[in-house]
Amino acid sequence: MAHHERFTNHYLTDWRYSGPGRGTGSCATVTVALAGTKTDVTIEVVEADAPRRIVERNVSAAGRRLARGTYTIEPLRTGGSHVSANRTVMQRLAAESARHVSAAGS
């Protein structure tokens, strides 16, 4: 869950974590800033089939807004992984991953 912050911090801020650091039950409450308004959202991993699938449940507006997000991870023969999910988030994840790999190689 903690790695989400690096590639979603363009609209999710003030991360507060609970539960295990990864896998089912991992949880974060964040502040979402969209369209000039701010609200808190709780994101919880409700299914995890490492390393192939992660399902998150998002709750906001005192439980009146519910959403689910699914990340499907496919290992690549050439190394690395292909992740399917929200396009903007995935573009930022790819950039962050490349930056992290470059920094590690320096």
C-alpha positions as CSV (number, residue, x, y, z in Angstrom):
1,M,0.0,0.0,0.0
2,A,2.8,2.4,0.9
3,H,4.1,2.4,-2.7
4,H,0.8,3.8,-4.0
5,E,1.7,7.2,-2.6
6,R,4.7,7.7,-4.9
7,F,2.6,7.5,-8.1
8,T,-0.8,8.9,-7.0
9,N,0.4,11.9,-5.0
10,H,-0.9,14.2,-7.8
11,Y,-4.4,13.9,-6.3
12,L,-4.1,11.7,-3.1
13,T,-2.4,13.4,-0.1
14,D,-2.1,13.1,3.7
15,W,-1.6,9.3,3.7
16,R,-2.4,7.5,7.0
17,Y,-1.7,3.7,7.0
18,S,-3.2,0.9,9.0
19,G,-3.2,-2.9,8.9
20,P,-0.4,-5.0,7.4
21,G,2.2,-3.3,5.1
22,R,1.0,-5.3,2.1
23,G,-1.6,-7.8,1.1
24,T,-5.2,-8.4,2.2
25,G,-6.1,-6.0,5.0
26,S,-3.5,-3.4,4.1
27,C,-5.3,0.0,4.4
28,A,-4.7,3.7,3.8
29,T,-6.9,6.7,4.4
30,V,-6.0,9.6,2.1
31,T,-7.3,13.0,1.2
32,V,-8.5,13.3,-2.4
33,A,-8.4,16.7,-4.0
34,L,-10.5,16.8,-7.2
35,A,-12.5,19.6,-8.9
36,G,-11.7,22.0,-6.1
37,T,-13.0,19.8,-3.3
38,K,-11.3,17.6,-0.7
39,T,-12.6,14.5,0.9
40,D,-11.1,11.5,2.7
41,V,-11.2,8.1,1.1
42,T,-10.3,4.8,2.7
43,I,-8.5,2.3,0.4
44,E,-8.3,-1.3,1.6
45,V,-6.8,-4.3,-0.2
46,V,-9.7,-6.9,-0.1
47,E,-8.0,-9.5,-2.3
48,A,-4.4,-10.3,-3.1
49,D,-3.1,-13.1,-5.3
50,A,0.6,-12.2,-5.3
51,P,2.1,-11.5,-7.7
52,R,-0.8,-11.5,-10.2
53,R,-3.8,-9.6,-8.8
54,I,-4.7,-6.9,-6.3
55,V,-8.3,-5.8,-5.6
56,E,-8.9,-2.7,-3.6
57,R,-12.2,-1.3,-2.1
58,N,-12.5,2.5,-1.8
59,V,-15.0,4.0,0.6
60,S,-15.8,7.7,1.0
61,A,-18.6,10.1,1.9
62,A,-19.3,8.2,5.1
63,G,-19.9,5.0,3.1
64,R,-22.2,6.5,0.5
65,R,-19.5,6.2,-2.2
66,L,-18.0,2.8,-2.9
67,A,-15.6,1.8,-5.6
68,R,-13.4,-1.1,-6.5
69,G,-10.0,-1.1,-8.2
70,T,-8.3,-4.1,-9.7
71,Y,-4.7,-4.3,-10.7
72,T,-3.7,-7.2,-12.9
73,I,0.0,-7.9,-13.0
74,E,1.5,-10.0,-15.8
75,P,5.2,-10.9,-15.6
76,L,7.1,-10.2,-18.9
77,R,9.5,-12.7,-20.4
78,T,12.0,-9.8,-20.8
79,G,11.8,-9.0,-17.1
80,G,9.6,-6.6,-15.2
81,S,5.8,-6.7,-15.3
82,H,2.8,-5.3,-17.2
83,V,0.3,-3.8,-14.9
84,S,-3.3,-3.1,-16.0
85,A,-5.3,-0.5,-14.2
86,N,-6.1,3.3,-14.2
87,R,-4.1,4.8,-17.1
88,T,-2.8,8.0,-15.4
89,V,-1.8,6.1,-12.3
90,M,0.0,3.5,-14.4
91,Q,1.9,6.1,-16.4
92,R,3.1,7.6,-13.1
93,L,3.9,4.2,-11.7
94,A,6.0,3.4,-14.8
95,A,7.9,6.8,-14.5
96,E,8.4,6.3,-10.8
97,S,9.7,2.7,-11.3
98,A,12.1,3.9,-14.0
99,R,13.4,6.6,-11.7
100,H,13.8,4.2,-8.9
101,V,15.7,1.7,-11.1
102,S,17.9,4.5,-12.4
103,A,18.7,5.7,-8.9
104,A,19.5,2.2,-7.8
105,G,21.9,1.7,-10.7
106,S,23.8,4.9,-10.0
